[in-house]
Amino acid sequence: MTRAFGLDLAGYSGTRSAFAEATNKGAKINATIFSCTCFSTSAEGNQCLGTVAAPSIALLKACVTAACLVVDVPIDLQLLPTPLSPKWLWELAERPVDHAFDAMPPLASLLGACVARFAHLGRAAGTNSQLGTTLFET
């Protein structure tokens, strides 16, 4: 049996984010979408970061230990917002992959909060080194 987890952070600061587990046995794939997780809990900016982040850090560690986790948020920012030797204006706000596929810039107002929060979780959980092995950006 193969197992993977998915995390949709569309509403990370609200209650619209989703967490899922997929398993397969042979040709059959089962998906479970969890509606009440720490990632779908609303948090205000004046709440203690440690208290709010602790359950998410624990879940993140558990996922990358047990299987792989795919997340829909930019993880590897590739020196944004201060690239070493930018030639093009877009390099200040976009990674080459974002520019090539006309994607939303990782630091854009609607996405930037998710990027910052998930970056904190990855550092605190110690999972950033697993990018490309058990942690994937979609």
Buried (B, 14 or more C-beta within 10 A) or exposed (E): EEEBBBBBBEBBBEEEBBBBBBBEEEEEEEEEEEEEBBBBEEBEEEEEEEEBBEEBBEBBBEBBEEBBBBBBBBBBEEEBEEBEEEEEEEBEBBBEEBBEEEBEBBBBEEBBBBBBBBBBBBEBBEBBEBBEEBBBBE
